[in-house]
């Protein structure tokens, strides 16, 4: 494989992944449309807006030119926000050939089509076999990866050979990589955990404590699995890195943008005020809307998602949303799971 890998775009996660690749001895080119950011990366070896006080490897270069970014590369890592994925993919499309290794690390759905990111990429890259498109996910804050904190992620692709090539590209002493063939489950887990993380921030902002957080994570996982299985995922994926692993880290860490957004909402900030204070994309907000619509399409009950939808888009008071969640009609914990007949209730 060529020594050159290209990363789109230069946000915190894209820069952190570029750093992993550089540590693995690869020459990394990051594309950004921001000329000042490109100049900073090339001359100061920093990306201060997204990862302050961090020095980047000399192996990492940046450019605003798509052609320069793609010249001589064999692997393309796309870390654009979900809202910009199709636009970025369409810019790259003229330079893509079937031998390129394609990976994305974006956690969300396309707002209008409700499609997963690998589906969006496949529609744009018509000369690439969709089975070879890989997704990287798992519990992995950029702020910790860039500091070489031990991190474990999962690579998913339908084609095992493609997944193992990406695994070889990223794996090192602090960044452990597993493979999983269930790309649907990995992408759904990655996207939906951001919704529950918003709830985690709300819960902490309202000082509800650890009991509430544990319940939120557990029942949130049930919602994720419920919709994921309906969309064709393997339920076992949700007890892995892209499911419970990513869910726990995103719901409990102040590194999480979604947690921080939920916390700000709980402090009385409006959605617009929250986004202004964040200054970065909060994927969970648009994902809440997408999941709410998907739950209607698949006729799936998602009470946490529904209440967060009301908070975000209908200005419902967070404390009233919690009251309504707690006051739901009684049910069984295992109502969503296929239980063997020997384990069912005896009348």
N, C-alpha and C positions, 0 to 999 in steps of 0.2 A: 504494500500500500504506500502511496505517496506520503511524504512528510507533511503535506499541507491539508489543513481542515478549515472549513469556513463556517462561522457562526453568524446567524441573523437573529436577533439584533443585540445592541449593546446595553441592555438593561442589567439589573443585578444578577439574575439567574444566568443569562447568556454569558456575562463576564465571568461568573464563577465556573461555569462549565468550560469556558475557554481556558481558564487557569488550570483546571484538571488536565485538559488535553496538552497544554504546554508543559506541565510537570511530567507528562508521559513522553516527552521528547519530540512532540509534533510542532510544526510551524502553524500558527493559528492566525487567521485573518478574521476580524470582526467587521461586519458591515453596519453602518449607521448613516442616517440621512443628516445627522447633526454635525456640521463641519467643526464646531468648537470642541465637541466631544471627541471626534476623530483626532484632532490636533493634540488634545490633552493626552489621549492614550498613546499616540506616537512619540510625543516629545517628553511628557512627564511620567509616562507609564503608570497613570492613575485613571480612575473613573469615579471622581469624587462625588458626583451627584448620587450615584447608586451605592457605591461601596467606599465611603470616606475612610481615609487613613490607611488605605491598602495599596501596596506597591505591586504592580503587575510584572509578569515575566517579560524579558526582552523578546521572547519568542512570539509575543502577541502584538500584532499590528492591526491597524484599522484603516478603513477606507469608506468613502461615500459612493464609490463607483461599483456597480454590480459586476461589470465585466472584470474589473481587477480582482474583486473578491472571489469570483468563480474561476479565474484563470489558474489552471494546474491543480485544482482541488479534486479530491476523490470522495470526500465526505462532507455533507451539508447538514448542519445542526440548526434547526429553526426554533427560535424561542420568542417569536413575536406574540403580542397579546392576541387573545382569541378574536377580538374585534378587527385586528389587522392581518390575520393569518392569510386570508385569500388575496389581499392586496400584495403582501410580501411574496407569496408563492407565485403570483402572476408576474412579478418583476423578475423572479429567478428563472421562471419557466423556459425562456429562450436559451438558457445556458445549461439546462439539465439534460443529461443523457442516461441511458438505461443502466450504465455501470456505476453511477453515483450511489453512494450509501446515503440514504435519506433518513434523518432522525428528527423528531420534534419533541419538545419538552414543555409544551403549553397545556395548561389545565383549564379547559372550558369548552363551551359549545359555540358554534356560530349562531348569532342571535336570531336571524330571520329563518334560516333553514333548519335549525336545531340539530345540525350535523356535528359529529365528532371531528376533531382536527385532522385525523388521518384520512377521513373521507373528503374533507376540503382539499387537502394536499393531493390526494389521488385524482380528484376532478381536475386540478390544475396541471399536474405532471402526467399527462396522458401517455407518455412513452415509458413510464416507470410502472412495473408490476406492483399493484397495491399490496401484495403479499410481502413485498420487501421493504415497505415503509415501517419504520420502527418508532416506538414511543418510549421515552425515558421518564420514569415517575418514581415516587417514593418519598419518605420523610427526609427532606433535604433543604434546609434553609441556606440560601446563598451566603449569608453572613458567616455561617459555620464552615461551609465547604471551602470558601476562599481562605479560611484560616487553617485548613487541613485537619479539621476535626473529624474523627471517624464517622463515616456516613455510609449507609447501605441503601441502594436503589434497585429498581427492577427495569429491565429492558424487555419490551414486548413487541413481537412481530409474528405474523402467521407463519412466515418462513423461518425455521430454526437457524439456518445458515446465516441469514441476515441478522438475526438477533445476536448470534455468537460473534459476528464481526464487530457489531457495536459494543458488545461486552468487552472484547479485546481492546477496543479503542479507548475505553474509559477506565477500566479496572486498574487500580494501583493499591498501594499500602494503606491509604486512608479512605479510598472510595471503592467500596466493594459493590459488585454488580451481579445480580441474579438475572435469569431469563424466565419468561412466562409467555406461553402462546396465546393467552386470552387478551387480545388487544382491546376488545370491547369492554371487558371488565376493568382493565387497567385505566383506560381513558375515562370511564364513568366514575370510578373511584376517585381519580385525580381531580375531576371537575366538581363532583358533589361534596367532597369534604370541605370545600371552601364555604359552602352554605352553612354547614354545621359550625365551622370556625367563626363565622359571623355571630352565630348564636352563642358560642363560647365567650366572645368578647362582650356581648350583651349581658350574659350571665355574670361575668366578673365585674362589669361596670355597675351592675345592680347589687353587687356584694352578696350573691346567692350562695357562695361557698362551694366546697368540694363535692358534696352530695349531689348538688344540682349539675355540676360539671360532669360527673361520672354518668349520671342518667342521660344527659344530653349526648355524650359521646356514644353510649350504648344504643340508645334509641335512634340516634342519628345514623349509626351504622346499619340498623334495621331498615331504615328508609332507603339508604344507598343501595343495599343488597336487593331490596324489593323492586326498585326500578331497574337496577342493573340486570337482574335475572329476566325481567319482562322484556328487556331489550336484547337478550341473547348472551349475557355474560355467564361465566362459570361462578357459582356462589362461593367457591373456595378462594377465589381471587380476593374477596373482601376481608378475609382473615389474614391476608398477606401484607406486604410492604405498601402496595398501592391502595389498600383498603384501610384497615385499622392502624397500620403504621403511620401513614400520612395523616390520617384523621387525628390521632393523638397529638402528634407534634404541632399540627396547625391549630388545634383547639387550645393548646396549653402554653404556647410560646408568644412572647411579645415581639418576636421577630416577624410573626405572621401579619401580613397586611390586612387580611380578613379579620383576624382577631382585633387588631387595632381599630379597624373601621367599626366593628360591633361595639367596642368599648366607647368610642366617641359618640355613637348613636345613643348609648345608654346614658351618657352625660348630658343629653338634651340637644345635641347638635342635629340639625336637619341633614338629610342625605347630601344636599349640595354643599353644605358647610363641611361635612365629613370628607367628601371627596376633595374639596379645596385644601383642607388641612393635610390630607394624605399626600397629595402631589404625585401620586403614582396610581397605576391601574389596580383596581380591587376586583379581581375576577369573580368573586363570590356574588357580587351584586347582580351582574348580568346572568350569572349561572342560576341564581335563584329564580329569575324570571323564566329562563329556559326550562328549568326542572319543573316549575309550576305548570308550564304548558305541556311538558312531556307527561306529567302525572295525569293530566286530563286525557291525553291521547291514548295512554296505555291503561287508563282507569285504575290507577294506583293511589292508595292512600298515603299521603306524605304530610302529616300534621305539622312537623317542625318547619318544613319548607313553606307550607301554606301560611303559617303565622309570620314567618320572616318576610314573606311576600307582602303581607298586609302592613308590616312595620315599614318596609322599604318604599313601597309604592302607593300605599293608601294612608300613610301617616298615623298608623295605629300606635298607641303608646306601648313601649316594650313591656311594661309591667302588666298591662291588660292582656297582651299576647301570651305571657307566661301563665296568667290566671286561666285563660281559656285552654291552654295545653293541659294544665293540671286538672281541669274540670271536665275533661273528655269522658265520654261514656266508658264504663269499665270494660276491660277485655283481657284476654290471656296474653302472656308474654310471647308465647310460641305461635301466635295465630298466623304468622306469615311464613312459617317454615313447614316443609313437608315432613311430618313426624311419622316414623314407622308405626304400624298399627299396634305393636306391643307396648309402645310408649304413650299411647293416648289415654285419656281419662276413662276410668271405669265407672259406669253408672251404678 
